Amino acid sequence: MAQPYILFAQHGWADSNQAMQALAQALAAEEAQIVAPCLNYAMTWLRIAPLIDAVDAVATATLAEQPRLPVRIVGHSMGGLIWLEVLNRHPEWWPRVESLVLVGSPVGGADLGRILDPLQVGLGIAADLGRDRRPMASRIAAAIATLSIAGDIDGGSDGTVPVESTRVPNGQFVCLGGIAHAALRCHPRVVEQIQQFWGGSSLSGPLLLHPLVDRLRQIPGMTDAHQRDFARATPWHTFADGTSIRLWRNPMGIYHVFLASAQEVCLYSGYVGWLHTGDMWRGLGNLRTEGEAVPD
């Protein structure tokens, strides 16, 4: 008989727990205890802190009641971000967590959140969704088996979240073409991928990012973006190994920054708003001066 475990399944923004409950039931063995909290719909439009507190409280009580059962976690969209925050609060739980699956979660920060709160003044949930949690997620993924699942319906996003922002260093990564953001919550292909991951299959190698990607993301205001305008961008600087930084300025005057490999493959796409244009030029100037060329 398989060992019992606790399966936490968390929905995200502007949602209920119905789809995640169905996903958990499709995933879980009979001996699993499913915990799929339903957060207050209206509260998901406000701030994330009370939502984190609510999930933390449920998880704390559940783990106290079942002190010996291992844990598996699946979070969709903001639900994945909530669980990153909860796990960050409780590193003592990490040895109990067998796996963490983030489904369509904007770990690097949702570009929609940055658009709605460009000055980062704390405009409701937008400020929370626009935050880059990649360093936090990377630390967690180094200790807990982590899988990120992205959807792609337009060559770079699931219609809501850019593929780029779902990638977690140290974790495995799968991109499923033809599946939109909401459909990811309980899609048969998502179920299949998670079950394979739980079964020990290696769906990808641990995600290792090009060092220049990390440097670009450190530029204040840089936000992961869609790759759709990569072809429009023109080379701005090419490093010794052939890696190049390319720029495209959209009709609104927003700069999009791309990192291309020597083989003309887009390695990264991001943008900076008007507020951080100066920071962008300083950051790019530093990269060019330092000549940081790292082989692919």
N, C-alpha and C positions, 0 to 999 in steps of 0.2 A: 504493500500500500504506500502511495506517495505521501511525503511529509506534508502536513498542513502548513499553510502560510497565510499571512494577512495581505490582501491586495487593496491598496489605496488607489482610488480612481478619482481624479479631480477635474471638474469642468472649469471653464474659463469665463471670460468677460461676456456679459449680456447673454447668459445661458442658464440652463437648469442642469440637474444631474441625470436627466433621463437617458441621453445618448451615452454618457459615460457609464451609467449603470448597465446598459445593454452591452457596451464594449467589454466591461469587466466580466459579465456573465458569459460572453462568447469566449473569453480568454481563460477563465478560471476553471480549475478542476473542482470536483464536488467538495473536496476537503478544504477549499479556500474560504476564508472569511472576507467578504467584500465590504469595504467601507467607502462609500461614495457620497460625501457631504454635499448637500444642496445649499449653496450660498444665496443670500438675499439678492435677487435680481437687481433691485435698485441700487444696492450697495456696490455692485460690481462697476457702476458708473462713477463712483466717487473716488476713494483712495484704496490702495492695496493693503495698507497696514492692518486695518480691521479684518480683512479677509485672511491674511496670514495668521493673525491671532486666533481666528475661528478654527482654521485647519490645524493649527498647532494644538489647540485645546482638545480637539477630537482625537488627534493622533496620540497625544500624551495619555489620555484616558484609555484608549484602545491598547496601547503598548503596556500600560500598567496592568490591565486586565489579563493580557496574554504575554507575560514576560519572556516566554521561551520561543515563541513563534517567529520565524524569519519574516521579512517584509519585502514586498515588491510594490513599486510605485509607478503609476502611469498618469501623466498630466497632459491635458490638451490646452494649447495656447497659453493663456494667463495661468491656467491651472498648473502648468509646468513651472512657471516662474514662482508661483506661490510655494511649490514644494522645494525649489532651490533655496528660497529664503528660510523655510522651515528647517531643512537639513543644515543650512549654514548656522542656524541657532543651536542645533543639537548634534555636534560631531560625535557625541557618545552613542548615538543611534546607528552610526555608519556601519559598524560591524554586523548589525542585524539586517541591513538592507542588501538583498541579493541583487537587485537591479533597479535602475531608474530609467524610465522611458519618457522622453519629451516629444510630444506629437504636435507639430506645427507651432512650437513655442519660440517667440522672438527673443532668444537669449541675448543676442547682441543689441537689442533695442528695436522696438517696432518703429519703422519709418513714419507710420501714421501718427504715432504718439509724438514724434519730433515735429511733424508738420502742424499738429494741433497746438503744440506748446513749444514754439520755436525759440522763445527766450528762456525756456526752462525755469519758469516762475512757479511751477507747481499747479498747473491747470488740471485739476481733477485726476482721473485715472490716466490721462495722456502722459503726465509727467512720469508716472510709475512704469508705464509700458515702454516709454522711450529710453529707459535706463539700460546701460550695457552691463549685463550680469555675466559676461563671458569669463572674467577672472574667477569669480565665485564658482561658476559651473565647471571650469577647468580643474579647480582644486577638488571638487566633489567627484568628478569623473576619474581623477587619478586614484581615488580610493574605492569608488563604487562602480560596478559595471554599468555603463551608461550608453543608451542608444537614442539618437535624435532622428526623428522621421519628418521629412518635409514633403509637401505636395508641390506640384508644378503644373500649372495649366496654361502658362503663357511664356515659357522659356526663362523663367527667373523668379516666379512667386506662385503661391497657391491662391492668388487673387486678393489676399489680405496681408500675408507675411512674406517678405523676400526670403528666398532659399538661403541667401548668404547669412542672414541673422539667426538661422536655426543651427548652424554648425557649432559643435562644442569640442574644443581641443581635448585630447585624451579619450574621447568617446568614439563610438562607432556612428556611422552616418548612412542613412538611406534616403534617397529622393524618389518619390513615386509620381510618375507622370500621369497627368489627366485627373488628378484628385484635388478638388478645391478645399479650402480651409475648413468649412463646416463639415464636409463629407468625411474628413479625416477622423472625426470623432468615433465612428463605428463602421469603418469600411473593411470588407473582407480581406483586402490586401494588407491593411494595417494589422489586422488580427494575425494574418499569416506571418508577417515580418516579426511581430513581437513574440509569437510562439517559437519561431526559429531561433530568435535571440535567447529566449529562456532555455531553449534546448541545447544551447552551447554553440550554435553555429556562429561563425565569424562572418558578419554581413559586410564588413569593411575592415581595413586596418585602422588602428587608432589615428584619429584625425591630427595631422601635423601641419600647421600653417606655415607658409613662407614667412621668414622673418620680416620682410618688408611689409607684409600685411599687418603685422602687429604694430609696426612703426606708423603706418598710415592711420590705423585706428586710434593711435595715441594723440593724433591731431585734434585739438578741441573742436567739438561740433561735428566731427566726422560720423556719419550715419550709414550703416549698411544699406545698399540700394539694389535695385533691379539691374540686370545686365543688358537690358534691351537697347541701350544707347551706346554700347561698346563700339559698334561699327562706325559711329559718328565721331568718335573721339580721335584726336590727333596726338601723335607722340610729343611729349614735352621734354622727357629726358630718357636716354637709354644707358643702362649700366654696362659694365664690361662683359657680363655674361649674357647679354642680349635681353635681359628683363627690362621692361620699359614702363614708365608712368605716362599715362595718356589722359588728356583733359577734354571735356566737352562742356560748353556753357549753354544752358537751355534758354528759351526765349524770355524767361523770367529773370535771367541773370544769375541763376544758381549753378555753381560749378559741380560737375560730376567728375570723380577721379577714378581711374581704372589702373590696375596693375596687370600687365600682360607678360606672358612668358616669351622666351625667344621663339617659340613655335606659334605665336599669335593666339594663344589661349588666354582667356580672361581668368586671372587668378583672384581678382577682387574688384568689387564695384562699390563705390560710396559717394556721398555728396556732403557738401557743407552749405549751410544757409548764409544769408547776407551777414549775419552777426559775426560769423567766424571766417569770413573770406581772408582777412588779414592773417589769422592763425594758419590758414591753409597755406598761404604763400610762404610764411616763415618756416612751417614744417617741411614743405617740399624743398625749400631752399637748403635747409639743413641736410636733408637726405642727399641732395645732389652734391653738396659740398663734401659730405663724408664719403660719398661714393660707395655706399653699402650695397655691393652686388653679391648675392648669395646664390649658388647654383640651385636649380630646381630640384 
